[in-house]
Amino acid sequence: MQEPIIRNKVKLARIEKGNLTQAELAKKAGITRQTLHLIEAEKYNPSLKVCLLLSKYLEKPLDELFWLEEH
C-alpha cells in the first residue's frame, strides 16, 4: 500500500489573496521563496507550523489548503 500524498491549494489561495507574490508570502511565513515554490509544486511537505502560518496569512482554513490523497 502506498503512503497518502499531501495535496494543497496554496498557489490558488495566494493568487486569490490579491496576487500575493511567492516572495511576499514566504517572508510572512518565515520560509524562503524556493521552499514556497516547492510546497506549491507538491514536492516538499511543510511542517505543521508552516502550514498554520500559510493558513493564517492566506485567511483559509487549514483543511481547505492541505489534504491527504489516498492512492
C-alpha positions as CSV (number, residue, x, y, z in Angstrom):
1,M,0.0,0.0,0.0
2,Q,1.4,3.4,-0.9
3,E,1.5,6.3,1.5
4,P,-1.0,9.1,1.1
5,I,0.2,12.2,-0.7
6,I,-0.2,15.7,0.7
7,R,-2.0,17.9,-1.8
8,N,-2.5,21.7,-1.4
9,K,-4.1,24.8,-2.9
10,V,-1.6,27.3,-1.7
11,K,-0.8,28.8,-5.1
12,L,-4.5,29.3,-5.9
13,A,-5.2,30.8,-2.4
14,R,-2.1,33.1,-2.9
15,I,-3.4,34.4,-6.2
16,E,-6.9,34.8,-4.8
17,K,-5.4,36.9,-2.0
18,G,-4.7,39.8,-4.4
19,N,-2.0,38.2,-6.4
20,L,0.4,38.0,-3.5
21,T,3.9,37.0,-4.7
22,Q,5.7,33.9,-3.6
23,A,8.4,36.2,-2.1
24,E,5.8,38.2,-0.1
25,L,4.1,35.1,1.3
26,A,7.3,33.3,2.0
27,K,8.6,36.3,4.0
28,K,5.5,36.4,6.1
29,A,5.7,32.6,6.8
30,G,9.4,32.7,7.6
31,I,10.5,30.5,4.7
32,T,12.4,31.0,1.5
33,R,10.7,31.7,-1.8
34,Q,12.2,28.5,-3.1
35,T,10.6,26.5,-0.3
36,L,7.3,28.0,-1.0
37,H,7.7,27.1,-4.7
38,L,8.4,23.5,-3.7
39,I,5.3,23.5,-1.4
40,E,3.1,24.8,-4.2
41,A,4.5,22.2,-6.6
42,E,3.8,19.5,-4.0
43,K,7.5,18.5,-3.9
44,Y,8.0,19.4,-0.3
45,N,5.9,18.7,2.8
46,P,6.0,21.7,5.1
47,S,5.9,21.4,8.9
48,L,2.7,21.9,10.7
49,K,3.9,25.3,11.9
50,V,4.4,26.5,8.3
51,C,1.0,25.1,7.2
52,L,-0.6,27.0,10.1
53,L,1.2,30.2,9.1
54,L,0.2,29.9,5.5
55,S,-3.4,29.2,6.6
56,K,-3.3,32.4,8.7
57,Y,-1.8,34.7,6.1
58,L,-3.9,33.3,3.3
59,E,-7.0,33.5,5.5
60,K,-8.1,30.0,4.6
61,P,-8.9,27.0,6.8
62,L,-6.1,24.6,7.1
63,D,-8.1,21.7,5.7
64,E,-9.0,23.9,2.7
65,L,-5.3,24.4,1.9
66,F,-3.9,21.0,2.7
67,W,-5.4,17.5,2.5
68,L,-4.3,13.8,2.1
69,E,-5.0,12.0,-1.1
70,E,-5.1,8.2,-0.9
71,H,-3.9,6.0,-3.8
